[in-house]
Amino acid sequence: MAGELRRNGVHVIAPELMAGAPPYSVGWVAGMARPLHAADVPTPLALVAHGTAGPLLPALARTQRAARRAVGGYVFVDSSLPRPGAQTHLDLLRAADAGAADRMHASLHGGAASPLDEPPLAADHAFWSEPLPPAIDWPDAPCAYVRSGSDVRGVGPTQWWARSAEQRGWLVDDSARELAETVADVINQLAG
């Protein structure tokens, strides 16, 4: 999608990041922050996440603010969202779909998950149970949720997350347009 966003006039830094070792959330935030710090990017930044990366955007934003870069908005694409308090990916999945969370929990303790419930790292207890970085003093910029119509493994029903975003007063786009075009449009709307 990065190439399509660029064709839509969006300056994109899209690091390729594979899951490392626990703590996964710290590794993800550091892996995303390094290329952003090394790049000459226009500010304010619009941070975009997909799937289980959504709840990590506030921590990524803190790294950018520490580097004196303004964050102008957050876009969550078919993702779970940050929630108050101490959360894990399993807690977030449980909020959206208790049955899927129960099946995931059972699979982590020797049961079998169905293929539909099996996201990357499905068998890694540490991924699902590690505390996620808290969303302190967040949101500090406008937020939007883009729902493509596809559910993402490990997130639960994206319509649940879209409703949650709507209840928070965020821009929600579930127009089913071409995804890169939709994300570019939402970024432009957040920029005002």
C-alpha positions, 0 to 999 in steps of 0.5 A: 500500500505504501507505493499506492499512497505515494502515488496519491501524494502522501509522503510515506515511511513504511518500515518492513518489520518482522516480529522479533522476540519478546517484548514484542510491543517494545520491538515494534515501537523501536523498529518503527521509530528508528527509520522515522528518526533517520528520515527527513519527513515533513511534520506534522506526522500522520501515524498509520497502523493496521491490525494488532499494531493499532494499540501501539501508535500512542507509544510510537507517537511518544518517540516522535514527540521526544524527537521534537516532531509533531504528530498531527493525526492517527489512522487505524486501518482495520485495527484494534484500538488503544484502550485505557488501563493496562491491556494485552492483545488478548484483552483487546481481542476479548473486548471485540469478540469474547469467543475468539479470545477464548479460543485463542486462550485455549490454543495458547494452553494446548488447544487448537485454534481455528485457521480463522483465529490464527494471526501471526504469532498465534502460538506465542503466549508472550505476544498475547499476554504481554502488557502493551505500552499505556496510552498516556495523555492520548489522543493528543491529535485527531484520530480516524478509523478506516474499515475496509470491510475485511476482518483481520485475524487477531483483532476481532470484528472490525465493525466493533472497532469502527463503532468504538471509534465512532463513539469516541467522536473520530472520523470513521470511513467504511466507504469500501473505496480503494484502500490506499485512496481512502487512507490518503483521503483520511490523512488529508481530512485529519490535516484539515 
